[in-house]
Amino acid sequence: MFRLKMSIGAPDRWMSSHLNERSSGKYFVTAYIANDQGKERQYIDVRTRIGQRNVVIAGCFDVSRADELARPIFLALNDARPLPDKSNKAVSDNNLKN
């Protein structure tokens, strides 16, 4: 097991969260800005349910590059879908029990 060392501080600014509903499901999107080693970064978290699991898909980018990065990252997070179980054996229930 490993630990991820996070160096970001508490969020400096929160944006309001939004519930997005599509034919494929509901997605709760939260965005916030935090200082990370002297740089302002915007974090976007998309929470959803896949099968019987709650899942968070996250992305971030430098605020100074928001004009070029915000839209494509947001769209990629919103369009993210799990691979079918037969193609993604690494996350199957049998492998999670071990």
Sequence and secondary structure as in RCSB ss.txt:
>XXXX:A:sequence
MFRLKMSIGAPDRWMSSHLNERSSGKYFVTAYIANDQGKERQYIDVRTRIGQRNVVIAGCFDVSRADELARPIFL
ALNDARPLPDKSNKAVSDNNLKN
>XXXX:A:secstr
       B S SEE   EEEEETTEEEEEEEEEEEETTEEEEEEEEEEEETTEEEEEEEEEEGGGHHHHHHHHHH
HHHH     TTT GGGSHHHHH 
